[in-house]
Amino acid sequence: MVQSMFPKSSTKRALSSPTVMRNAKKPHLATAAMAGVRDVLGEGRWKSWPAPAQDLKAARVFMKQCRRKDSSAGLRLPTIIVPDKDADGLSSGLILYRTLSALGLPPESIHVHFIAKGASVFSTSERARLECLAIAVSGGDLEGTPSEVRVIYVDQGSRGGPPLLQPLLDEGRIIVRTMVIDHHQSEDFPEGSQVLTACKSPPICTSSLLAYLMCYPLESSIPEACAWLALLGIFGDLGPSEIKFGDSEGDWPVSEEMLRLGDTIRVVKKKALSDAVSLLNAPRRTPEFDVQSAWDALLSADGPTTITNNRELRRLRFRINEEVERCSRAAPRFSKDGCVALLRVDSQYQVHPVVAIRWASRLKGKDLKMIMVVNPSHHPDPNLVSFSCRIPASLRKVAETAQPNLQQLLKGYAAKVDAGFLTRVGGDYARGHKQATGGIIPSAEFELLVTKGMEIMAKSVRRVDGGPVDGQRKIKDFFSKG
Ligand SMILES: [Mn+2]
C-alpha cells in the first residue's frame, strides 16, 4: 500500500534528476537587462530582505555546522527537520533537506518529523515526541562525550515562551540546538532558538522562498535544483498571481535569484505548480492526516508534473473537494457591526480554511472585513473548535496597509468578551498572518466570542448535514453554549 503512494517515475527520469531545470536555458540575464535594474539582496533597499542580514548569515552557519566533522569522532550531527504540513512547509523542508545533503550530511543523519493532527510544535505532546526522537537519533552513547542534535523548525508559526526543546536531555548528555525558520507574524520567539524570520521584512516572503534564498549560496546545485520547490511554497501561500518576478515596478526585488524563479515558472508552468500545490495540500486535510504521503511524493518528485500524476494524491483531493462542496452550503450570519460573516461547518476534514477562502470570494459589503469559518469536528479533542479567518477577496486588491488586520480585529472582539478571555484561550488564538488567521480554542469560549464579542445572534436551528434536524435537542444544545 505504501508502495502505491510513490509515483512510478521512469528510470530515465530518475537518472537525470533533478531534471526540471537541467535543460532550461538561462535567459535571466536578458530579462534583467530588459528590466534595466538589478537589485542585490542584502544591499540598499533590500538590505534586510528577505530577512535581517545577520540572521541569514547565522542560519547559513547553522546549516554548515550540521555536517561539521567533530575532530575526535568524525561525527556529523544528526539533524531533525520539522516542516509544517502544507505546500509551503513541505517544500521549505525539502529545500533544507536537499541543501544538507548537498553539503555532505548523509541521509541517515537527516530526519524529518511531522506534527500530529491538531498539535503544534508548542504543545506539550509534541515537545515530548520530539525529545524522544532527539534522544533516539543522537546515537545513544550514554557513557561517551556529549552528543549534539540539531532541530530545524520550518513554517511552524512563531511565539514566545520556553525553549522548544530542553537544551539538555538525558542528564546532560545530549545538546540540542534549535533553529526556527518562519514568516508568520510574531513579536516573540521561543527562548534559546536561533531565529530566521521574514515577518519583519516586507514584502513578507513565504517560508519556501526564505529557505531558498538562505540556502542559495551554500552549494552550487541548490539554485537550480530547488527553484521549483521555492515556487511551490510561493504558489501555496500566496497564490499564482501574487508575485511578478522581474517587474522593476512591482513589490519584489529584481535580483538574480528572483529572475531565476521567474524563468523556472516559464519552464515548469503555472498550471502544473498550482495543481501540485493543491495535491500536496490534500493529505493533511483528510481525517487520516497522512502528511507523510505528501512528503514522500515530494521527496521522490523531480518536478511538479511528477506530483500532478500521483494517483493517490489525486484520489485524496477528490474526497476533499466533495467535502468542501458539502460544507460550502452553510449560510453566513453577520456580526452586529457588519464586519464579520460567520459560517459554521461540521467536518472531520480540515476544510474550514478552504470554505473561508471560497466565501471570501463570494461576499463583499461596505463594512465586511472578515469571513470566519468555524469547525467543531476537526480537532481530535471534542472540546476544541478550529476556525479560519480570511479577508474578503475584493479587499486583496487594495494596498496592503489599507487591508484589514484580522489578528487585531480578533483581539478587539476578545477584549469585548472579558479581560480574561485571551489568557483562557491560550496561545492558539489569532496566530498566522494579518489577512489569514484563525485559531483552536475551547468551544465554550468560541461561543462567548460569537455572542459577546462579535454579537452574532444565535440561529434558531443549527445546520446539520442537510439531514432532518432533531429539533428540540439541537436547539437546546445550541443555546446552552451562549
Ligand atoms: Mn507558510
Residues whose N, C-alpha, C, O or C-beta is under 5 A from the ligand:
A	BS01	MN	D88 D155 S207 D237
